[in-house]
Amino acid sequence: MLRNNKLIKKLLLFSLLLMIPLIARTEKPLESAIELRLEGQQETLETQREIDQLSNQTLDMVQEYQQVIVQQGDLKVYNDQLEKLVFKQREKLDSFKRQLQNAKEAQRTIVPMMLRMVKVLSRFIQLDTPFLEKERSMRIVALKEMLDDPAISAAEKYRRILEAYQIEADYGRTLESYTGDIEVNGEKRAVDFLRVGRLALLYLTLDGSECGFWNKKEKKWQPLSDNYNKSIAHAIRIARKEAPPDLIIIPLLIPESFSMLENKGGQK
């Protein structure tokens, strides 16, 4: 019996010795399989990261593309508006060119006309009643100098000429008094002038002792009766706004045509 037990032990020991190489050979493939599994998982993680990264990049590119599409639409609207503005500007430019051409043609016409206007005004002042002679003659000189000044535009020249005509027209409906000198019978005197529109131009000496009027027919100063001294003095105060408006009595030279009508009426 004892002998059999020993035999069994020897057999078991022998079997174990035979199994040791098998166990060693089994552990190596297991470790290799685990390592391969881990490496596969690592590759999977890296692949997923790349996929996520590509997905994010794709989303960014899609958003950028959408923004580009929107910007393209805005740019088209903007370009269309710019084309309209450019078209309008070209129309205005063409209009300005036409106006400039018309202005040049008008200037060739208006310059001779302005020269004639100044010449006519100068002649009119020479033939008119001699009031404010210095002031009016200086205005004509200024107009002539202005016409020769290239720095002044044609429009401004024309405006000043019309202004001078307006001043002359206003003289016909205003009452004015000023001080000046006249020559009566070869003697120079300082007097107060009274201009009643263009109906009459009278004078009164500064001491109020003598008065007279401009005789348009004879082109000279003519004395008046002393009876007009007070009425002319009163009219001078009214013209200077030193007295309220009132009825004034002044002598008027009646044209021959009216005298002839009065005579005919009297004969009837």
Backbone torsions as a table, in degrees:
resi	resn	phi	psi	omega
1	MET	NA	-48.5	177.8
2	LEU	-60.2	-35.7	-179.7
3	ARG	-68.4	-35.9	178.5
4	ASN	-67.5	-40.8	179.5
5	ASN	-61.2	-40.9	179.6
6	LYS	-64.0	-37.0	-179.8
7	LEU	-65.9	-40.0	179.5
8	ILE	-64.1	-41.9	179.9
9	LYS	-61.8	-41.6	179.3
10	LYS	-64.1	-39.9	179.4
11	LEU	-64.1	-44.0	179.0
12	LEU	-61.3	-42.3	-179.7
13	LEU	-64.1	-38.5	180.0
14	PHE	-66.7	-38.8	179.3
15	SER	-64.7	-40.8	179.6
16	LEU	-63.0	-40.2	179.5
17	LEU	-63.5	-35.7	177.5
18	LEU	-69.6	-30.3	-175.8
19	MET	-82.0	-20.0	-177.9
20	ILE	-58.6	-46.3	178.4
21	PRO	-62.9	-35.3	179.5
22	LEU	-64.7	-41.7	179.9
23	ILE	-64.0	-39.2	179.7
24	ALA	-64.6	-41.6	-179.9
25	ARG	-68.4	-26.9	-178.9
26	THR	-76.4	-36.0	-177.4
27	GLU	-66.9	-34.7	-177.4
28	LYS	-65.3	-46.9	177.0
29	PRO	-62.2	-32.4	179.6
30	LEU	-66.2	-45.1	178.4
31	GLU	-63.3	-39.4	178.8
32	SER	-63.4	-40.0	179.7
33	ALA	-64.0	-40.8	179.2
34	ILE	-64.4	-42.6	179.0
35	GLU	-63.6	-42.8	177.7
36	LEU	-61.0	-39.6	179.3
37	ARG	-62.5	-44.6	-179.8
38	LEU	-64.8	-42.2	178.6
39	GLU	-62.7	-38.0	178.5
40	GLY	-64.8	-40.7	177.7
41	GLN	-63.8	-39.9	179.5
42	GLN	-63.4	-43.3	178.3
43	GLU	-64.0	-37.5	178.4
44	THR	-63.0	-43.2	178.4
45	LEU	-62.4	-44.3	179.5
46	GLU	-63.8	-40.9	177.8
47	THR	-62.5	-40.5	179.6
48	GLN	-64.9	-38.6	177.2
49	ARG	-62.1	-43.3	179.2
50	GLU	-63.2	-40.6	178.3
51	ILE	-62.5	-45.1	179.0
52	ASP	-61.5	-42.4	179.9
53	GLN	-63.0	-45.0	177.7
54	LEU	-63.4	-37.2	178.3
55	SER	-63.5	-44.1	178.0
56	ASN	-62.9	-42.5	177.9
57	GLN	-62.2	-39.8	178.8
58	THR	-63.7	-42.7	177.9
59	LEU	-61.8	-42.9	178.1
60	ASP	-61.2	-42.4	-179.9
61	MET	-66.0	-37.1	177.8
62	VAL	-64.4	-45.7	178.2
63	GLN	-61.9	-42.7	178.4
64	GLU	-62.9	-39.9	178.2
65	TYR	-63.5	-42.5	178.2
66	GLN	-63.0	-40.7	177.2
67	GLN	-63.3	-40.3	178.3
68	VAL	-62.8	-40.3	178.5
69	ILE	-61.3	-45.2	179.2
70	VAL	-63.0	-45.3	179.1
71	GLN	-62.7	-36.6	178.5
72	GLN	-63.4	-40.8	177.0
73	GLY	-63.8	-42.7	178.3
74	ASP	-63.4	-41.7	179.9
75	LEU	-63.9	-36.9	178.4
76	LYS	-64.4	-44.3	177.2
77	VAL	-61.8	-43.0	-180.0
78	TYR	-63.9	-43.7	179.2
79	ASN	-64.5	-39.0	177.2
80	ASP	-61.6	-41.9	178.7
81	GLN	-65.9	-39.6	177.8
82	LEU	-62.6	-38.8	178.7
83	GLU	-63.1	-38.8	177.5
84	LYS	-64.7	-43.7	179.8
85	LEU	-63.9	-42.7	179.1
86	VAL	-62.7	-40.1	178.6
87	PHE	-62.8	-44.5	179.1
88	LYS	-64.5	-40.5	179.4
89	GLN	-64.7	-37.4	177.1
90	ARG	-65.7	-38.8	177.1
91	GLU	-62.5	-43.8	178.6
92	LYS	-64.2	-40.4	179.2
93	LEU	-62.0	-43.2	177.1
94	ASP	-63.2	-38.9	178.3
95	SER	-64.7	-42.1	178.5
96	PHE	-62.9	-39.2	178.5
97	LYS	-63.0	-42.0	177.7
98	ARG	-65.0	-41.5	179.0
99	GLN	-63.8	-39.5	179.1
100	LEU	-63.7	-42.1	178.5
101	GLN	-64.7	-41.9	178.2
102	ASN	-65.4	-37.1	179.5
103	ALA	-64.7	-39.9	178.6
104	LYS	-63.9	-42.1	178.9
105	GLU	-66.8	-39.7	178.6
106	ALA	-66.2	-36.8	-179.9
107	GLN	-64.0	-37.9	178.0
108	ARG	-64.2	-25.3	178.9
109	THR	-89.6	-39.6	-171.9
110	ILE	-76.3	-30.1	-179.0
111	VAL	-61.6	-49.9	176.3
112	PRO	-61.0	-35.2	179.3
113	MET	-64.8	-41.3	179.3
114	MET	-65.7	-37.7	176.9
115	LEU	-61.4	-41.6	178.3
116	ARG	-66.6	-38.7	-179.6
117	MET	-62.5	-43.5	179.2
118	VAL	-66.7	-39.6	179.1
119	LYS	-63.6	-43.7	178.9
120	VAL	-64.5	-42.7	179.8
121	LEU	-63.7	-40.7	178.5
122	SER	-62.0	-43.9	179.7
123	ARG	-65.8	-37.6	179.5
124	PHE	-62.6	-43.3	-179.9
125	ILE	-65.2	-37.9	178.7
126	GLN	-63.3	-35.9	-177.8
127	LEU	-89.7	-12.0	-175.6
128	ASP	-79.9	172.8	175.0
129	THR	-57.2	135.4	-172.2
130	PRO	-80.7	68.1	174.9
131	PHE	-107.9	147.8	-179.4
132	LEU	44.7	47.0	-173.2
133	GLU	-60.0	-44.8	-177.0
134	LYS	-65.0	-46.7	-178.6
135	GLU	-61.7	-44.2	-177.0
136	ARG	-71.0	-38.9	179.0
137	SER	-67.8	-37.4	177.3
138	MET	-65.3	-33.5	177.4
139	ARG	-64.3	-39.5	178.1
140	ILE	-65.5	-42.1	178.8
141	VAL	-61.3	-42.1	179.8
142	ALA	-64.0	-38.5	178.8
143	LEU	-65.4	-41.3	179.8
144	LYS	-65.8	-41.0	177.1
145	GLU	-65.1	-37.3	179.3
146	MET	-63.5	-40.4	-179.3
147	LEU	-61.8	-27.6	-179.4
148	ASP	-91.2	1.1	-177.5
149	ASP	-92.9	112.8	-179.1
150	PRO	-71.8	-15.3	-178.7
151	ALA	-76.9	-14.0	-178.9
152	ILE	-99.1	131.0	-177.8
153	SER	-70.6	158.9	179.1
154	ALA	-62.3	-37.1	179.6
155	ALA	-63.5	-41.9	179.3
156	GLU	-67.8	-38.2	177.2
157	LYS	-61.8	-45.7	-179.5
158	TYR	-63.5	-39.4	179.5
159	ARG	-62.2	-43.0	-179.1
160	ARG	-68.5	-35.1	177.4
161	ILE	-65.4	-45.0	177.4
162	LEU	-62.4	-35.5	177.3
163	GLU	-63.0	-41.6	177.6
164	ALA	-64.2	-41.0	176.4
165	TYR	-62.6	-39.3	179.7
166	GLN	-65.1	-39.4	178.0
167	ILE	-61.7	-44.4	179.1
168	GLU	-64.0	-37.1	179.0
169	ALA	-67.3	-36.4	-179.6
170	ASP	-66.5	-28.0	179.0
171	TYR	-59.0	-28.5	-176.2
172	GLY	-74.3	-8.6	-178.0
173	ARG	-133.5	26.4	179.3
174	THR	-127.7	158.3	176.1
175	LEU	-110.0	128.3	-172.5
176	GLU	-144.7	146.6	175.8
177	SER	-134.5	139.6	178.5
178	TYR	-154.4	164.7	-177.2
179	THR	-103.3	141.1	179.6
180	GLY	-164.8	-170.4	-179.5
181	ASP	-116.8	145.2	173.4
182	ILE	-135.7	166.1	177.3
183	GLU	-120.1	116.4	-179.3
184	VAL	-120.3	120.7	-179.8
185	ASN	55.2	41.6	177.6
186	GLY	77.3	4.9	-179.2
187	GLU	-115.4	129.5	-179.7
188	LYS	-87.0	132.8	-177.5
189	ARG	-135.7	147.7	172.7
190	ALA	-90.3	126.4	-174.2
191	VAL	-139.2	166.8	169.3
192	ASP	-99.7	125.1	179.3
193	PHE	-92.0	150.0	173.9
194	LEU	-129.9	117.1	177.1
195	ARG	-109.3	122.6	178.0
196	VAL	-107.9	91.6	-174.1
197	GLY	54.3	-131.1	170.3
198	ARG	-114.0	15.9	179.5
199	LEU	-77.8	-39.4	-174.9
200	ALA	-153.5	145.7	173.1
201	LEU	-129.1	114.1	-174.2
202	LEU	-121.4	166.4	176.2
203	TYR	-138.8	156.6	175.5
204	LEU	-141.2	126.8	179.8
205	THR	-60.3	155.9	-174.8
206	LEU	-62.1	-26.9	177.7
207	ASP	-87.6	-2.1	176.2
208	GLY	74.3	16.3	-175.6
209	SER	-92.3	-23.7	-177.4
210	GLU	-135.0	149.1	178.2
211	CYS	-142.6	165.9	180.0
212	GLY	-170.1	-175.3	-178.4
213	PHE	-147.4	164.6	177.8
214	TRP	-88.4	119.6	179.3
215	ASN	-86.3	104.3	-176.3
216	LYS	-63.6	-33.8	-177.0
217	LYS	-69.1	-44.3	-176.8
218	GLU	-95.1	-4.3	178.1
219	LYS	57.1	49.5	178.8
220	LYS	-158.8	165.5	176.9
221	TRP	-81.2	138.7	-177.7
222	GLN	-130.5	128.9	179.2
223	PRO	-66.2	153.7	177.0
224	LEU	-117.9	168.1	177.1
225	SER	-65.5	148.7	178.2
226	ASP	-60.8	-15.8	-179.1
227	ASN	-63.8	-20.4	-178.5
228	TYR	-91.6	-3.2	-175.4
229	ASN	-58.2	-48.3	-176.3
230	LYS	-68.6	-42.2	-178.2
231	SER	-67.0	-37.5	178.4
232	ILE	-69.9	-39.7	177.4
233	ALA	-62.2	-39.8	178.5
234	HIS	-65.9	-42.1	179.0
235	ALA	-64.3	-35.4	177.9
236	ILE	-64.9	-39.4	178.3
237	ARG	-66.1	-36.5	177.3
238	ILE	-65.9	-44.0	-179.7
239	ALA	-62.0	-34.6	179.8
240	ARG	-86.6	4.6	-179.3
241	LYS	61.8	29.3	174.3
242	GLU	-92.2	-7.8	177.9
243	ALA	-143.0	151.9	-179.0
244	PRO	-68.8	157.7	177.9
245	PRO	-56.3	140.3	-175.8
246	ASP	-157.0	168.1	175.9
247	LEU	-72.6	130.8	179.3
248	ILE	-117.6	149.4	180.0
249	ILE	-115.0	115.7	179.5
250	ILE	-135.9	152.5	177.4
251	PRO	-78.7	141.1	177.7
252	LEU	-124.7	139.9	177.2
253	LEU	-85.2	114.4	-176.5
254	ILE	-81.6	128.7	177.8
255	PRO	-60.8	154.0	-177.1
256	GLU	-60.1	-35.2	-179.2
257	SER	-61.4	-39.6	178.6
258	PHE	-71.5	-35.6	178.8
259	SER	-63.3	-40.3	-179.9
260	MET	-66.1	-38.3	178.3
261	LEU	-66.2	-39.1	178.3
262	GLU	-64.0	-41.6	179.9
263	ASN	-63.7	-42.1	178.6
264	LYS	-63.7	-39.2	178.7
265	GLY	-65.1	-36.4	178.6
266	GLY	-69.1	-34.8	-179.9
267	GLN	-67.8	-32.6	177.2
268	LYS	-67.4	NA	NA
